[in-house]
Amino acid sequence: MITGWRFRVPFWEYVVPKKRFLREIENLDAFVYRIIDNAISRKKARDEERAKNPSSEKDEGDKDRHATLLDHFLAEQEENSFSKKYLRDMLLNFLLAGRDTVRSLAPCDCSRFSQE
């Protein structure tokens, strides 16, 4: 009976109190949504500048258009109609994947450098 109950309740219910967990999720969402809002405002400013001064677009090229992965997703948002929640999920996925990659690579590099 206890074993069956363990699989019905998520593991974080045992580790982190629910109120604290929800508060941390809200903090994380606020942080990521702030990054997305800043990227959207940069894109709008860039689009307005191009509308005012179309001749400078040829001089500058598209170097700013895809400066970050988030800028790339925002450029594709018009065709694919991504929601802000989808952008949040994509951004968190890349941030967490990069963190895990660095975390697993660092000890390997340290042991390799110590052998040389």
ABEGO torsion letter per residue (X at the ends): XAAAAAAABBAAAAABBAAAAAAAAAAAAAAAAAAAAAAAAAAAAAAAAAAABAAAAAAAEAAAAAABAAAAAAAAAAAAGBBAAAAAAAAAAAAAAAAAAAAAAAAAAAAAAAAX
